[in-house]
Amino acid sequence: MDSFKPISIGPVRIDAPVILAPMTGVSDLPFRKIVKRFGAGLTVSEMIASQAAIRETRQSLQKALWDPSEEPVSLQLAGCSPKEMADAARLNEQRGAAIIDINMGCPVKKVVNGDAGSALMRDLPLAAAIIEATVKAVSVPVTVKMRMGWCHESLNAPELARIAQDLGAQMITVHGRTRNQMYKGSADWSFVRKVKDAVTLPVIVNGDINSRADAREALAQSGADGVMIGRGAYGRPWLLGQVLADLAGGERPDPSLDEQLAIILEQYDAMQSLYGTVTGVNLARKHIGWYTKGLHGSAEFRQKVNTQDDPRQVVQMLREFYAPWLSRAAA
């Protein structure tokens, strides 16, 4: 694939087929903005529970925030009640979401025990009712994210994708694992071809895409129209832009360590503004861990920084940690 084609999600055109996955506790507004700047065709919000969206809890409103630079915006909802999903979708369409994405892939116990996420793959009539209610509730396109199936004995993603297409969904994303695999083993990109063959909609391949080579291989094995990158972007918000450049036949190096430090500080500051000091400091710790991983002394640094509650101190520690490399680069 030496060039890529734009994807049409109903009337919404995505110029580049590289999409940031919705990741709870990771793909919030500060992170998505940076990913979008480096280059991503589409970013998807963190999963928002439909009930919380209707009640407009503080957390659900934070998750539903976006920046104009991200438009068109895809907002992901999870739930097990067709009526609640329809109400939540309508609410977010009114707020300006350009796409509503339905989560039928989340494997986490808390979600699955509520019969949402990938649990819906065990109940196709309920899954169908949710898709139908959501599509009817909004005029913007509805997309569906799923896994291969609940377990290897019931790999029903092609069937669910056909149902979704018949009910008016406009794009399907498949994570190449079953619910029971959680995040273990490796994603089966070639399985996604079965979904691609089952529908005429755009299909996106997801799971274990951690490099430019992975993206090319996932596309080749799946025949998908695009890739969705999740955990591969931890601490590397520039990866999607690199994949995009690679698919276009170009190359884009990692940002310099000076630039990486500036990115971390920007994200850290934005997280403090969005969440307030206590939550902002706590939520940023994992990001700092991902950004600094692999640099000399990073394990000790992470231990120290994870016990620091004062954001100004954390910023100072980050500057000091990166200083040896920055001065070397300058010399």
Secondary structure, 3 states (H helix, E strand, C coil): CCCCCCEEECCEEECCCEEECCCCCCCCHHHHHHHHHHHCCEEECCCEEHHHHHHCCHHHHHHCCCCHHHCCCEEEEECCCHHHHHHHHHHHHHCCCCEEEEEECCCCHHHHCCCCHHHHHHCHHHHHHHHHHHHHHCCCCEEEEEEEECCCCCCCHHHHHHHHHHCCCCEEEEEEEECCCCCCCCCCHHHHHHHHHHCCCCEEEECCCCCHHHHHHHHHHHCCCEEEECHHHCCCCCHHHHHHHHHCCCCCCCCCHHHHHHHHHHHHHHHHHHHCHHHHHHHHHHHHHHHHCCCCCHHHHHHHHCCCCCHHHHHHHHHHHHHHHHHHHHC
